[in-house]
């Protein structure tokens, strides 16, 4: 075969292309002429050249246009299914791509218990609907194709496809919908080769709950309809993520069922603009729709030029946004760059083989969801003059809106118990407020947010800490007393060596007394011969020195981080004692303590009482010493007010031991003669009487109240018994008119 493309000129023999032919097939010759797709509309000239026995024969020339003799491939992907309206839908796919539209010829046959039918239809679509479908029927169909407009050749028939309809037909067989919607199922039921009347069909949910008949509708003689209003989300039951809807006759249910998927698509999308105003991050959780197997989720959005509409709606023109699943189970989507005042309407689209669902849209303006950077340069200190916790900070550069601030503070430690202080004045860059303990270290953090309430709180700033400093301005706030701690001295005389050792004792200083932080104690000496020197005793509260000169003054200093304060000063010879000075020279001639008695109340308390004689000296207070007699154990002491004449000493007293009690009167001029007793007072009747008053008096009062109550109750009972036989004039006719108050009577 020689082929030539059509030419306006007279074709030359050398212009033809030779194609070999195969003439051994079906008593005819087949010649395959290659035609490029771009030349399918060309016209080809051809003739057949036959050589036989050395003789050459030529057929008459003929012209052919390839597009007019195209034979398509058979259609593919044949499929049958019941539609939502109860029809049978036959569908297929187009064959290999051809440069023109196709028409299709469909032939199918129906075989049912009622009838058999055949049909042959030509359609231009790739599907065909067959109505009047009955349960238990079987269908077989084939499809072929041909050029729709113009000449062409029919393709071969496709492979036959067979489809058998079950005894129960649900349409639609599956429904995917959202919470709050209304949906309906239709059903045709066949039982023992007989179609059940629609009036005898009942519906069940999961074979556990019968659906009320008020939700039924009769569509036809054999079609029943059930409607589910205002649906709730489907609760997964094991591997089943749907509700099974059963169509049954009055007595039994078929094992086939329809599937109802109800999804809660109320997905919350939250967005946050960074403190530099350069990007917006949106997050959302897919937990509400994780039970829908085979679904894919996609965030779609539409950006308006300015702000948001009052009621956000899904825009027909939208763009998808890539979101990435995070470790916390949330999806995160990044918008960058952003338009601060544009409205971003966004929603989540759920794609599934049963259809697509959209979550309710939300609209976000990046400028309204800013999370500012935390305040910087945060400082915390205890103010010197007014004793408050002061916090200062610098506001972030963005946003430029007015900001409110939150301050949280607490005692520094592993687990800080935070307290919050609010600052609503956007112009302030510092705040001061009282705290309970000015001598503690506080941790402080600050965060900010737009004053109009839009956006988010920033992260907390880096913690700032107060520094404990000891300054004179804190003296009034740490409640430093005018006097130092309670103190005393013990003088030990060695007659053989003619030496005196003085031991100074002082109570440990509490934190408030020590201006927050005592570092150490220093004892400063001054004598007329040796001058002045100091000794560091560390944190001890006891110090012993040798008394060698007639005049020896001693000062005890408490040293903190800034400066030392004088708490105690002792002078050997002085006619006047002021503040914290004490005279070591005893006024042995001043004896104002006439008697001292000690009465043991129990093993933990001893009552001491004493009597004083008049004196011209100014009594300041008493010092009481006690110890176990004849033992070199530690002497215990305490300071007692000058106005007290009886004192309860609380300690651990051993009953079989003897104790020595010494009472020293302390005057402005010096220390008076002490009163010393070496045992408990034997005549303790008075003490027992005094101590017993605290027990006897409450007993007497309680007994008196009880006795008074008993007398009142007895009086009421006697009165009731006495008047029991006296008639009531209102109830006795013979007693009416008598005045019982004037009638004389006697009681025996």
KARA-V609812 format. One record per pair of residues at least 6 apart in sequence whose ideal C-beta (glycine too) atoms are under 8 Angstrom apart, sorted by the first residue. I is the first residue (numbers start at 1). J is the second residue. Records with the same first field share a line. If there is no record, write none. Layout:
BEGIN
I->J + J
END
This chain:
BEGIN
1->18 + 19 + 20 + 21 + 31 + 33 + 46 + 47 + 48 + 49
2->16 + 17 + 18 + 19 + 46 + 47 + 49
3->16 + 17 + 19 + 33 + 44 + 45 + 46
4->11 + 15 + 16 + 17 + 44 + 45 + 46
5->39 + 42 + 43 + 44 + 45
6->42 + 43 + 44 + 45 + 63
7->15
11->45
16->45 + 46 + 47
19->31 + 32 + 33
20->31
21->29 + 30 + 31 + 48
22->29 + 30 + 31
23->29 + 30
29->48
33->44 + 46
35->42 + 44 + 66
37->99
39->66
40->66 + 67 + 70 + 99
41->65 + 66 + 67
42->65 + 66
43->63 + 64 + 65
44->63 + 64 + 65 + 66
45->61 + 62 + 63
46->61 + 62 + 63 + 64
47->58 + 59 + 60 + 61 + 62
48->58 + 59
49->56 + 57 + 58 + 59
50->56 + 57 + 58 + 59
51->57
67->99 + 100 + 150
68->150 + 151 + 152
69->151 + 152 + 153
70->98 + 100 + 147 + 152 + 153
71->152 + 153 + 154 + 155
72->95 + 96 + 98 + 102 + 145 + 146 + 147 + 152 + 155
73->95 + 96 + 155 + 156
74->95 + 143 + 144 + 145 + 155 + 156 + 157 + 158 + 159
75->92 + 93 + 94 + 95 + 104 + 126 + 143 + 144 + 145 + 155 + 158
76->92 + 93 + 94 + 95 + 158
77->91 + 92 + 93
78->90 + 91 + 92 + 141 + 143 + 158 + 159 + 161
79->90 + 91 + 92 + 161
80->88 + 89 + 90 + 91 + 139 + 141 + 161 + 163
81->88 + 89 + 91
82->88 + 89 + 133 + 165 + 169 + 170 + 171 + 172 + 173
83->89 + 129 + 171 + 172
84->171 + 172
85->171
86->133 + 169 + 171 + 186 + 188 + 223
87->129 + 130 + 131 + 133
88->129 + 130 + 131 + 133 + 139 + 163 + 165
89->127 + 128 + 129 + 130
90->106 + 108 + 127 + 128 + 129 + 130 + 139 + 141
91->126 + 127 + 128
92->104 + 126 + 127 + 143 + 158
93->126
94->102 + 126 + 145
95->102 + 145 + 155
98->147
100->147 + 148 + 149 + 150
101->124 + 147 + 148 + 149
102->124 + 145 + 146 + 147 + 148
103->122 + 123 + 124 + 145 + 146 + 147 + 148
104->122 + 123 + 124 + 125 + 126 + 143 + 144 + 145
105->120 + 121 + 122 + 143 + 144 + 145 + 146 + 154
106->119 + 120 + 121 + 122 + 123 + 128 + 141 + 142 + 143
107->118 + 119 + 120 + 121 + 141 + 142
108->118 + 119 + 130 + 139 + 140 + 141 + 142
109->116 + 117 + 118 + 119 + 139 + 140 + 141
110->116 + 117 + 118 + 130 + 137 + 138 + 139
111->137 + 138 + 139 + 140
112->134 + 136 + 137 + 138
113->134 + 136 + 193
114->134
119->130
121->128
124->148
130->139
133->165 + 169
134->165 + 188 + 190 + 195
135->165 + 166 + 167 + 168 + 169 + 188 + 189 + 190 + 195
136->165 + 166 + 167 + 190 + 193
137->164 + 165
138->162 + 163 + 164 + 165
139->162 + 163 + 164 + 165
140->160 + 161 + 162 + 163
141->160 + 161
142->157 + 158 + 159 + 160 + 161
143->157 + 158
144->154 + 155 + 156 + 157 + 158
145->154 + 155
146->152 + 153 + 154 + 155
166->256
167->189 + 190 + 191 + 254 + 256
168->187 + 188 + 189 + 190 + 247 + 254 + 256
169->187 + 188
170->185 + 186 + 187 + 245 + 247 + 256 + 257 + 258
171->185 + 186 + 187
172->185 + 258
173->258 + 259
174->242 + 258 + 259 + 260 + 261 + 354
175->183 + 185 + 258 + 259 + 260 + 261 + 354
176->261 + 263 + 292 + 352 + 354 + 355 + 357
177->183 + 231 + 260 + 261 + 262 + 263 + 357
178->231 + 262 + 263 + 264 + 265 + 357
179->231 + 232 + 233 + 262 + 263 + 264 + 265 + 266
180->230 + 231
181->230 + 231 + 262
182->227 + 228 + 229 + 230 + 231
183->227 + 228 + 231 + 260
184->217 + 225 + 226 + 227 + 228
185->203 + 225 + 226 + 245 + 247 + 258 + 260
186->219 + 223 + 224 + 225
187->201 + 203 + 223 + 224 + 225 + 226 + 247 + 258
188->195 + 222 + 223 + 224
189->195 + 196 + 201 + 222 + 224 + 247 + 248 + 249 + 254
190->196
191->249 + 252
195->222
196->222 + 249
197->221 + 222
198->218 + 219 + 220 + 221 + 222 + 223 + 224
199->218
200->249 + 250
201->216 + 224 + 247 + 248 + 249
202->210 + 211 + 213 + 216 + 248 + 249 + 250
203->210 + 211 + 215 + 216 + 224 + 226 + 245 + 246 + 247 + 248
204->210 + 211 + 245 + 246 + 248 + 253
205->211 + 243 + 244 + 245 + 246
206->237 + 243 + 244
207->244 + 246 + 253
211->226
215->226 + 227 + 228 + 229
216->224 + 225 + 226
217->224 + 225 + 226 + 227
218->224 + 225
219->225
224->247
226->245 + 247
228->260
231->260 + 262
232->262
233->262 + 263 + 264 + 288
234->241 + 242 + 243 + 260 + 261 + 262 + 263 + 291
236->291
241->261 + 291 + 292 + 293
242->259 + 260 + 261
243->259 + 260 + 262
244->257 + 258 + 259 + 260
245->257 + 258 + 259 + 260
246->253 + 254 + 257 + 258
247->253 + 254 + 257 + 258
248->254
261->292 + 354
263->288 + 289 + 291 + 292 + 350 + 357
264->288 + 289
265->288 + 289 + 348 + 350 + 357 + 358 + 359 + 360
266->288 + 359 + 360
267->284 + 285 + 286 + 288 + 289 + 348 + 359
268->284 + 285
269->282 + 283 + 284 + 299 + 346 + 347 + 348 + 359 + 362 + 364
270->282 + 283 + 284
271->280 + 281 + 282 + 283 + 335 + 344 + 364 + 366 + 369
272->280 + 281 + 282 + 283 + 369 + 370 + 371 + 456
273->279 + 280 + 338 + 340 + 366 + 367 + 369 + 370 + 371 + 455
274->280 + 281 + 370 + 371
275->370 + 371 + 372 + 373 + 396 + 398 + 458
276->373 + 398
277->338 + 340 + 366 + 370 + 398 + 399
278->336 + 337 + 338
279->334 + 335 + 336 + 337 + 338
280->334 + 335 + 336 + 338 + 344 + 364 + 366 + 369
281->332 + 333 + 334 + 335
282->299 + 332 + 333 + 335 + 346 + 364
283->326 + 330 + 331 + 332 + 333
284->299 + 323 + 330 + 331 + 348
285->329 + 330 + 331
286->297 + 329 + 331
287->329
289->295 + 297 + 350
292->350 + 352
294->352 + 353
295->350 + 351 + 352
296->350 + 351 + 352
297->323 + 331 + 348 + 349 + 350 + 351
298->320 + 321 + 323 + 348 + 349 + 351
299->320 + 321 + 323 + 331 + 333 + 346 + 347 + 348 + 349
300->318 + 319 + 320 + 321 + 346 + 347 + 348 + 349
301->318 + 319 + 321 + 344 + 345 + 346 + 347
302->315 + 317 + 318 + 319 + 344 + 345 + 346
303->339 + 342 + 343 + 344 + 345
304->342 + 343 + 344 + 345
305->342
306->341 + 342 + 343
307->341 + 342 + 343 + 365
308->343 + 345 + 363 + 364 + 365
309->343 + 345 + 363
312->345 + 361 + 362 + 363
313->345 + 361
314->345 + 347 + 358 + 361
315->345
321->333 + 335 + 346
322->333
323->331 + 332 + 333
324->331 + 332 + 333
325->331
326->332
335->344 + 366
338->366
339->366
340->365 + 366 + 367
341->365 + 366 + 367
342->365 + 366
343->363 + 364 + 365
344->363 + 364 + 365 + 366
345->361 + 362 + 363
346->361 + 362 + 363 + 364
347->358 + 359 + 360 + 361 + 362
348->358 + 359
349->356 + 357 + 358 + 359
350->356 + 357 + 358 + 359
367->399
368->454 + 455
369->454 + 455 + 456
370->398 + 399 + 450 + 454 + 455 + 456
371->455 + 456 + 457 + 458 + 459
372->396 + 398 + 399 + 403 + 448 + 449 + 450 + 455 + 458
373->396 + 397 + 398 + 458
374->396 + 446 + 447 + 448 + 458 + 459 + 460 + 461 + 462
375->393 + 394 + 395 + 396 + 405 + 446 + 447 + 448 + 458 + 461
376->393 + 394 + 396 + 461
377->392 + 393 + 394
378->391 + 392 + 393 + 444 + 445 + 446 + 461 + 462 + 464
379->391 + 392 + 393 + 464
380->389 + 390 + 391 + 409 + 442 + 444 + 464 + 465 + 466
381->389 + 390 + 466 + 467
382->388 + 389 + 390 + 438 + 466 + 469 + 474
383->389 + 390 + 432
384->471 + 473 + 474
385->473
386->432
387->434 + 438 + 473 + 474 + 476 + 477
388->432 + 433 + 434 + 435
389->409 + 432 + 433 + 434 + 435 + 442 + 444 + 466
390->430 + 431 + 432
391->407 + 409 + 430 + 431 + 432 + 444 + 446 + 464
392->429 + 430
393->405 + 429 + 430 + 446 + 461
394->429
395->403 + 429 + 448
396->448 + 458
399->450 + 455
401->450 + 451 + 452
402->426 + 450 + 451 + 452
403->426 + 448 + 449 + 450 + 451
404->422 + 423 + 424 + 426 + 448 + 449 + 450 + 451
405->422 + 423 + 428 + 431 + 446 + 447 + 448
406->420 + 421 + 422 + 423 + 446 + 447 + 448 + 449 + 457
407->420 + 421 + 422 + 423 + 431 + 444 + 445 + 446
408->418 + 419 + 420 + 421 + 444 + 445 + 460
409->418 + 419 + 421 + 435 + 442 + 443 + 444 + 445
410->416 + 417 + 418 + 419 + 442 + 443
411->417 + 437 + 440 + 441 + 442 + 443
412->440 + 441 + 442 + 443 + 465
416->443
421->431 + 433
423->431
424->451
426->451
435->442
438->474 + 477 + 478 + 516
439->468 + 474 + 478 + 511 + 512 + 515 + 516 + 517
440->466 + 468
441->465 + 466 + 467 + 468
442->465 + 466
443->463 + 464 + 465
444->463 + 464 + 465 + 466
445->460 + 461 + 462 + 463 + 464
446->460 + 461
447->457 + 458 + 459 + 460 + 461
448->457 + 458
449->455 + 456 + 457 + 458
468->516 + 517 + 561
469->516 + 561 + 562
470->515 + 516 + 517 + 560 + 561 + 562 + 563
471->562
472->563
474->515 + 516
475->515
478->511 + 512 + 513 + 515 + 516
479->512
480->512 + 513 + 515 + 565
481->513
482->579
483->579 + 580
484->506 + 513 + 556 + 558 + 566 + 567 + 568 + 580
485->506 + 507 + 508 + 509 + 513 + 567 + 568
486->506 + 507 + 638 + 639
487->504 + 505 + 506 + 507 + 556 + 568 + 580 + 582
488->505 + 506 + 623 + 625 + 637 + 639
489->502 + 503 + 504 + 505 + 570 + 582 + 584
490->502 + 503 + 505 + 635
491->500 + 501 + 502 + 503 + 547 + 584
492->500 + 501 + 502 + 503
493->499 + 500
494->500 + 501
499->546 + 547 + 548
500->546 + 547
501->544 + 545 + 546 + 547
502->544 + 545 + 546 + 547 + 554 + 570 + 584
503->542 + 543 + 544
504->523 + 542 + 543 + 544 + 545 + 554 + 556 + 568 + 570
505->541 + 542 + 637
506->541 + 542 + 556 + 567 + 568
507->541
508->541
509->518 + 558 + 567
514->558 + 560
515->560 + 565
516->560
517->560 + 561
518->539 + 558 + 559 + 560
519->559 + 560 + 561
520->536 + 537 + 538 + 539 + 559
521->536 + 537 + 538 + 539 + 540 + 541 + 543 + 556 + 557 + 558 + 559
522->534 + 535 + 536 + 537 + 556 + 557 + 559 + 564
523->534 + 535 + 537 + 543 + 545 + 554 + 555 + 556 + 557
524->532 + 533 + 534 + 535 + 554 + 555 + 556 + 557
525->532 + 533 + 534 + 535 + 545 + 552 + 553 + 554
526->532 + 552 + 553 + 554 + 555
527->549 + 551 + 552 + 553
528->549 + 550 + 551
529->549
530->549
535->543 + 545
537->543
543->556
545->554
547->572 + 584
549->572
550->572 + 573
551->571 + 572 + 573
552->572 + 584
553->569 + 570 + 571 + 572
554->569 + 570 + 571
555->566 + 568 + 569 + 570
556->566 + 567 + 568 + 569 + 570
557->564 + 565 + 566 + 567
558->564 + 565 + 567
566->580
567->580
568->580
569->579 + 580 + 581 + 582
570->581 + 582 + 584
571->577 + 581 + 582 + 583 + 584
572->583 + 584 + 585
573->583 + 584 + 585
574->581 + 583 + 670
575->669
576->668 + 669
577->583 + 620 + 666 + 667 + 668 + 669 + 670
578->668
582->666 + 671
583->669 + 670 + 671
584->671
585->670 + 671
586->670 + 671 + 672 + 673
587->617 + 667 + 669 + 670 + 671 + 672 + 673
588->673
589->673
590->615 + 617 + 665 + 667 + 670 + 672 + 673
591->613 + 672 + 673
592->612 + 613 + 614 + 615 + 617 + 619 + 665 + 672
593->610 + 611 + 612 + 663 + 665 + 672 + 673 + 674 + 675
594->610 + 611 + 612 + 613 + 675
595->610 + 611 + 675
596->608 + 609 + 610 + 661 + 663 + 675 + 676 + 677
597->608 + 609 + 610 + 677 + 681 + 687
598->606 + 607 + 608 + 659 + 661 + 677 + 679 + 680 + 681
599->606 + 607 + 608 + 609 + 680 + 681 + 684 + 687 + 688 + 691
600->606 + 607 + 653 + 655 + 680
601->607 + 648 + 691
603->652 + 653 + 654 + 655
604->650 + 651 + 652 + 653
605->648 + 649 + 650 + 653
606->648 + 649 + 651 + 653 + 659 + 680
607->646 + 647 + 648 + 649 + 687 + 691
608->624 + 646 + 647 + 648 + 649 + 661 + 663
609->645 + 646 + 647 + 687
610->645 + 646 + 663 + 675
611->645
612->645 + 665
617->667 + 668 + 669 + 672
618->667 + 668 + 669
619->642 + 665 + 666 + 667
620->642 + 666 + 667 + 668
621->639 + 640 + 641 + 642 + 666
622->639 + 640 + 641 + 642 + 644 + 663 + 664 + 665 + 666
623->637 + 638 + 639 + 640 + 663 + 664 + 666
624->637 + 638 + 639 + 640 + 647 + 649 + 661 + 662 + 663 + 664
625->635 + 636 + 637 + 660 + 661 + 662 + 663 + 664 + 674
626->635 + 636 + 637 + 649 + 651 + 659 + 660 + 661 + 662
627->633 + 634 + 635 + 636 + 659 + 660
628->654 + 657 + 658 + 659 + 660
629->657 + 658 + 659 + 660 + 678 + 679
630->658
636->651
638->649
640->647
653->659
658->678 + 679
659->678 + 679 + 680
660->676 + 677 + 678
661->676 + 677
662->674 + 675 + 676
663->674 + 675 + 676
664->671 + 672 + 674
665->671 + 672 + 673 + 674
666->672
681->687
722->747
726->740
727->734 + 735
728->735
729->735 + 736 + 737 + 738 + 740
730->736
END
